[in-house]
Amino acid sequence: MIAKLSTLFVRTLRQDPADAEVPSHRWLVRAGYIRRAAPGIYTWLPLGLKVLQKVEAVVREEMEAMGAQEVHFPALLPREPYELTNRWTEYGDNLFRVVDRKGADMLLGPTHEEMFTLLVKDLYSSYKDLPLSLFQIQTKYRDEARPRAGLLRGREFVMKDSYSFDIDDAGLEASYQRHREAYIRIFTRLGLDFVIVAAMAGAMGGSRSEEFLAVAANGEDTFVRSPGGYAANVEAVRIAAPAALPLGDAPAMALVGTPEVGTIAGVVDLMNSSHPREDRPWVGSDTLKNVLFMVTDPDGTRRPLALGLPGDREVDLKRLEAALEPSEAAVFTPDDFEKYPDLHVGFISPVSLDGTRVLGEESATKIRYVVDPRVVEGTFWLTGANVVDHHLTGVTAGRDFIADGILDVAEVREGDPAPDGSGPLHLARGIEMGHIFQLGRKYADSLDLKVLDQNGKLVTVTMGSYGVGVSRAVAAVAEETCDDKGLSWPVELAPYQVHIVATGKDQAVFDKAFEIAGELEASGVDVLVDDRKASPGVKFADAEIMGMPVILVVGRGLAEGKLELRIRATGEKSEIAVDDAVASLLAAVGR
């Protein structure tokens, strides 16, 4: 049956939704593809559902082509498997928890590693059953604290997750590469401008992790790439630490007065005017900034953490969050500082002038002290003196203080050198579309997934995990292809490939529109006919906002045997003969 706009369940809006922050959210709502049901939760309307199903079809085809088999788990899951992997606790407030009528704890699945692992454990027991790859396309749930950007960051979303099961690491590498190649085909077919970047494994664990990011100015992820080919999510960037310096070359510590200066820049200016260096002027990177955080573990335990980094850099809170996951960190509050009266904001140092350690697990405060990789042995710094209005010069790493560890979470800047020496880094924004992990044996160990190997010995199965944001892909494609008039879908994903706009009141116009639509449908083309009793202006505006790739206008020119063909993405318009309409439309949609 030919789809008619007069009966299609859709209403376009002339005003932006109040909560729309990005173009994809604005246009998907205004064009009648989705409707908000609750914060971060959306109802899919007929147009949107068609696009979602087409994205699913692309993903399904490529997963099956690489040899993966589809299963489908429930969204409502028992607590026990997630207890065994500790993710019942690690997920914290992001997990939707429910209790059934018998008092049993349940959850709405955020991901299904545990369930896939237990399913394979239940059915397979020999190396002869492996390798195996299973996948599902299913609704997931995460209780985002701040859902935003429509489908890009919701509390309910559709995801494809797949898992590979192999007898050893070599098998895992092969499975990982097959998934990686399938993902390249998926995102190429979706028409996305994407980049593959090194990523953090985070709470998922594993030895290797990569993200597929759709390049987008409104993306939530920042990534870097260099002219020489280095690419990484900014959270995964690991700077190359400078070489250590001889301790004997460092100057002795000295106390200097720094009254009424509250910033790094102020300290530097004062030092240059009152205590100039002999070799060069003081700069912000000569200072050691010490920032205190309160870290909260998933079980509620709170512990202080001090971070020392060059004063010209800020802490990147997203990088810090990724490094500490699943724990969370917040900057010290005044109440936190009250517990440490010897620490003075703006003048904190890991050591006092008399050599007493102030920060560190072996210090009087017992506060764990970690430093930026640039703070290597032999480097000497201008830092606080643990005395108000005073700083210390010559505070030397490895001589005056020893860090408890390294934490690379300082901001990454445009032009910073790539860690592999491949040139300066360029920062860009992207939308995470896929994430692949070499999980290793984390979940198999926790859930005791073992099989007999060739020698009859029980060995732990090696796993990989691979996700694609299916509903997010709808928004990502919309984000990349929309313009100031509305959506503009590629042919493969459009709910209808051809939108026929019948204008005027002449019945012959409508008859011809449906005649052409019928021929197109017979050729396998999805067609939408605007047969409403509405003005041409309204119809053209709706055609643009809905974004079908090819628009055919049947109107006054019909009497002269002429129609107008419009290409939505380019705005190109051309006049075609009625007799050539079907052939022209088939060519326009690639048939």
N, C-alpha and C positions, 0 to 999 in steps of 0.2 A: 504494500500500500504506500502510495506517495505521501510523504509528510507535508502537511499543510500548516502554515503559520497561524491560520485562523483557529486551529484546534490544538496546536502544540501547547503543552503546559509550560508557559514562559511569560514573564513580564519584564521588559527592560525598564531600567530606571534612568532618569535624567540627572539625578544628584548622586554624588559619591556617598557611600556608607560612612557614618561618622567615625568608625574605628579603622578605616582603611589607611594603611601606612605606606604600602607599596603598590605599584601599578597593577600587578597580577591580582591582588586582592580586590582592588577597586573595580577592575573590568570584569572579573569573574562573577562578582555580585551584580554589577550593573547590567551585564549581558544576560543574566538569568541562568547561570550555570550552577551556582551554589547559593545557599541561604544559611545564615548563622542560626544555629539552634541554641548554642551556649558559648561562653568564651572558649575559643580553641576547638570548637566542635561544629561541624557543618553538615547540612543536608545536601545531598547530590540531587540536582534536578535533571530532567531528561537530557539536556544538552551536555551538562557536565559529566553525567554518567557515561554518555557515549565516548567522550574523550578518555575518561578513566579506563573504560573497558578496552579501548584501542591501545593505550599504554600497556595495560596488562597483557594484551595479546602479543605485543612486541617482546616483552620480557619473557613470557611463557615460551614463545617460539624459540628464542635464543637459548634459554635454559635447557629446553628439551633437545635442541640441536647439539649442545655440548655433552649430552648424555645424562643430565640430571632428571630425576623422577619426582613428580609432584605428589605431595601429601597435603593434608589440611588438619591442623590441630585446633582444639577449642581455644577461645579467647579467655575463658574462665578456667583458672588453673589452681591446683592445690598448693599449699605453702611448702610442703615437705621437700620437694626437689630443690627449691630455691634456698631452703635452709641448709641443705647439704653443700651447696656452693657458696654460702654466706651472702648471696645476693638479696635475700629477704631483708637483711640489714643494710648491705652496701647501697642498695637503691635509695634508701632513705625516703624522703617525702615525695620523690618522683613516682613511687609505686602506688597504684590504685589498690587499696586493700579492702576486702569485704569479708563479712562473716555470714555463714549460712545459718539456717534455722536451728541446726544442731550445735552451733557454736564453733564450727571448724573455720579456721582462717583460710581464705582464698585470695586470689589476686587476678587482676586483668593483665594479661601478658604484655610486657614491654618488648621482649624478645623471647625466643624459644630454645635457646641452647640446651637447657636442661631436658626439655621434652624430646627433642631430637635424639639426644644422647641416650636417654632411657629407652626410646623406641628401638634404636639399633641394638642396644644391650639385650632387649627382650627377644629379639628375633634372630640375631646373628651371633656366631660363636667361633668362626674360623677365618683365617687369612684368605681362604678361597672365596669368601663373600665380598672381599674388598678388591679394588677401591669402590666406594659408593658415594654418590652425591644425591642428596634429597633437597627439595625446596618447597616452599609454600608461598602463596600470595594471600595475605590476611590482614585484618584490622588489628592494629596495636594500640596500646594505651600508655601514656606517660603523663603524670600530673604536673605539667609545666607550671612553674611559679608565675611566669609572665607570658602566656600564649600571645602571639602577635603575628602580623604579616599574613593573615589568612591561612592558607594551606601550608605555608612554609614553616610555621612553628605552631602546631596544634597539639591538642591533648589526645585526639583520636586521629589516626592516620593509617593509610594502607601501605604495607611494605612487603617486598619480596625478601625473604631470608632463606638462605641455603647453607648447607653444611656438607663438608666433605669428610670422609672417613677413610684413613689409609693405615697401612701396617707400619710405615716408617716415615722418616723425614723426607726421603727422596720422593715417596708417593705424594706427600703433602705438597711439595714444591710443584709437582706435575699438576695436581688438582688446582692449586692456586693459579697457575699460569692459564689453565683452561678457563677458569672463572674470569680471570683478568681479560682474556681475549674476548670472551662472551660479553663482558661489560663494555668493551670498546665498541663492539657491534651494536649493542643496545643503544648506547648514547649517540652513536653516529646515526642510527635509524631514527631516533627521536629528534634529530636535527639540532642538537645542542652544541654550542661552542664550549668544549670541556677540556680540563687539564687534569692529569694524574699527578698527585703529590704525595710525598711521604707524610705519614700521619702518626699520631699518638695512638697506641693500643688502648690506653686508659684502663678502665676496670675490666675490659674484655680480656686483657692479657695477650700473650703471644709474642713471637719473635719478630714479626714483620707486619706492617700495616700500611695501606695506601687508601687515599680518598680520591673519588672522582668528583671534581667540582665543576659546576656549570658557571662559567665566567659571567658575573652579573654585578652591576654597580650597587644593587641593593642587597647583595648576599651578606649573610651573617658571618661567614668565615673569611678571614684574611689569609692569603697565601703569598708566597714569594717565589720568584723564578729568576734565573740568571741567564745571560747570553749563552753560557756554556752548557745549559741544559739542566741545571739543578732546579728542583721544584719541591716545595714542602709547604704544608700547612704551617702557619707561623708558630703554632703551638709545638711543632716538631722540629723547629730549627735549633740546631745545636752549634753554637759558635766554636770556632777553633781557638782554644786557649793559647795565649802568648807563652813564649818560653820563660822559664823561671830565671830570676836574676840572682847574682851573688849576694848573699846576705851582708858581706863585708862592705859592699858599696853603699849600703843604706845609711842615711844620716841618723843621728840620735834623736829620740823624741824630745820635743820642746813644747812648752805651754805658751799660747798666745791669746791675748784678750780679743774678743770679737763681740763687743757690746752692741746691742740694738740692731743686729742683723738677723733676719728671720728666714732668709732664703739662701740657696746655694750661690746664686748670682751675687747676692749681697756679701757673702763671705769671700768670694773670689775678688770682688772689687776692693774690699777692705784689705785683703792680703796683698794685692798688687800695689796699693797705695802706702800701706804701713810696713809690710814685711815682704818686699819683692824678692823673687828668686833671682839667682845669679845667671842661670842658664837661659831662662825664658819666662814669659808671664805665666802666672797661675791661670788654669782653666778649670771648667767644671769637672772634667774627667780626672783631675788630680784629687778630687774629694771622694771620700768614702761615706755614702749615705747608708744609714742603718734603720731599717723599717721593721716594726714589730707587728706580728699578726697573731690572732688567736685562731687556732686550728680546731675544728670540731670533727671528730671521727663519727662514722655512721652509728656507733653505739651510744653517742652522746658525750663521750669523753672529750674534754677541752684541754688543750696544751698550747703554751706559747711557742712562737717560732720567730727568730730574728734573722733578717736577710741583709747582708752587706753587698752593696753594688756601687759602681761609679756614680757620682752625684749628678752627672749630666744625663743619666738614664732614669726612666720611670719603671716601676714594676708593671708588667702587663698582666692584669688580673685574670684574663682568660688563659694565659700561659701558666700562671700560678695554679689556677683551678684544675687544668689538665694534668699538671705535674703532681698534684696532691690527691687527685681523684682516687677513691670515692669520698675522701675527706673534703671539708670545705674550710675556707679561710676568710677572715674578716680583719680589717685593720684594727689595731688596738684602740679601744675606747678610753675615755677618761677614767671610767671605773676599773678598767684593766690596769692602767698606769698606777692607780692608787695602791695596788698590791706590790708595786716595785718602786718605792719612794726614791731610790737612788738613781732612777732613770729619768732624765729630764728631756722632754721633747725638744728636738732641734740640736741637742748636744750629746746624743747617745754615741758611745764608743765601745768597742769590744774590750778595751783595756784602759786603765787609768794611768796617770803619769808615773806613779810608783811601781807600775808593772802588774798591779792586781787585775786579774781577768774579771771582766764584768759580764760578758756574754759567753755562752758555751756551756755544754753539759757538765763540765768540770769547774765552772765558775760559781761564785756565790749565789747568783740568781738561778742557776741550773737551766737557763733558757737555751735551748738548742740554737746554735749559730751556724748558718750556712751562708755561703758567699757566691757571688757571680763568678763564672769561669775566668774572667779577666783579673780577678784578685788572686794572682799566683805568688808563690814564694819569692821574696825579695822585692816585690813591689811595695813602695812606701806611699803613704796617704796623708792627706789633711782631713781630719775627722773630729767629731765632738770630743770633749774632754771629760764627759760626765760631770761637768761643772757648768752652771749657767753662765752664759756670756763668755765662754772660753772654748778654744779648740786646741787640738794637738797636731803638730806637724811631725813627719818622719815615722808615723805609725806603720810598722813593717810586718807584712804577712810572713809567717814562719819564724819570726823572731819575737815580736811583741804579742802576737795572737795566732792561734791555730783554729781554723774552722772545723766544725763537726761534719761538714759535707759541702758539696757543690750543688747549687740550684740555678739552672739557666732559665730564668723567667723575666729577664729585663726586656723592655720593648725592643723590637726589631725595626730598624729604620730604613727608609728608602736610601739606596746607595751603600748600605753595609756590605762588606765582602761576603761572598758565598762561602759556606764552610768548606767546600771542596776546591776552592780557589778558581772557580769558573767565571768569576767576574762579579760586578756589583749586583745587588739584589734589587728587584723591582717588586713593589707591593701592589696587590690587586685584591679584589673582592670576589667571592664565589658562593654558590649555593651547593651544599653537600648533597650529591645525588646518589652516591654509592660509596660503600666502605668495605674493604676486604681485609681479613685478618688471617695470619697463620697462628691459630690458637695454640697449636701444640697439644699438650696433654692435660691442660688445666681442668677442663670439665670431665674428661675421661677419667682422670685420677679421682676427682671428687665423687664421681658417680660409679666408679669401679667398672668402666667399660673396657673389657679385655677380650682378646680372642686368642686362639691357639695358632702359633706360627708354624712354619714348615717343619720345625723340629718337635712339635707337640708341646711347646712351652708357652705359657700364658704371657702375653705382652699387652701393654696398654696401647690402645688405638690413638693415632695422631689425627687431630681435627683441624679443619679450617672453617671460618665463618664469613659469609658474604651477604651484604644487604643492599637493596635498591629501594629508594624512596619512590614508590609508585604514585601515590597521590601528590607528593611533592613535585614529581616530574610534570604534572599538569600545570602547576603554578610556575615552575621553572621555564617551561616552554612558553607559557603566556607572558612571562616576564621578559623573555628574550625577543619575542616577536610582536608584541603589542606596540601601538603608537598612540598619538594623541586623540585618535578617533575611536579606539577600541581594540578588540582582540584581532589577531591575524594568524590563523592556524596553518601549519604545513599540511599538505594534502593527506599524508598518512595518518594524521591524528585528528583532523577536523571531524566534527560530528556529522556534517554533510559536506561533501566535496564541492557541490555546486548549489548556489542559492539563486533561484530564479525569482526576480522581482517583476510582478505583473502590475503595470500602472494604468490608470485611467478607468473608464467605466464600460468600455466596449467589450462585449462578451467574447468576441473573437480573440482578444488579447489573452484572456484567461484560458480559452480553449487551446490556443497555441502553446501557452506556458505548460499546461498539463500534457500536451502531446509530446513536447520536447522532453519533459521530465520522464514520461513513460519510456521513451526510447533510451534515455540515459540509464534508467533503472534496469532495463533489460540488458544493458551492457555492463552491469555491475557497479554503477556509480550511485552513491548516496546523494539524493537530491531533496532540497527543501524549497517549497513554493510559497511565496508570500502572496496569498490570495485574499488578504484582508481588504475591507472597505476602508482604506486609510489613504491619506495624501501621499504623493510621491516623496515628499520631504521626509515624512515619518518613516516610510519604508526604506529609503536610502540610508537614513541615520541608523536604523536597526540593523541593516545589512552590514554596515561598517562596524558597529559595536559588537555584533555576534561573531564576525571574523571568519566566515567561510572563505576558502582561498579563491574561488572563482564565482563571480556574480554575473548573471545574465539579465539584462533589462529588456523586457518585452513591453513595448508601449506604442507611442504614436508612430514610430517608424515602421511598424508592422505593415501598415497600409502600402508602404513603398517597398516592402520585402526586406527591411533592414532591422537589425537588432544591435544592442550595445553589449560588448563583452568587457568586463572589468576584472583586473587582477588585483586582489585586495592588498597583497604585500607591497606592490610597487606603485599602486594607484594608476597603472597604465589602463587606458580606455581605447577600444578600437571598435569600429563599425564592421559588422559581418552580415552576410546574406542569410536570410532565413533558411535557405536550403543547405547552407554550410554549417548551421548552428551545432548540430550534434557532433560532427567531425571536429569542429573547432574546440568544443568543450571537452571532448575526449582527449584531444591533444594537450589541452591546458592542464588536465589533471594527470597527464602521463599515461594515458591508455592507448 
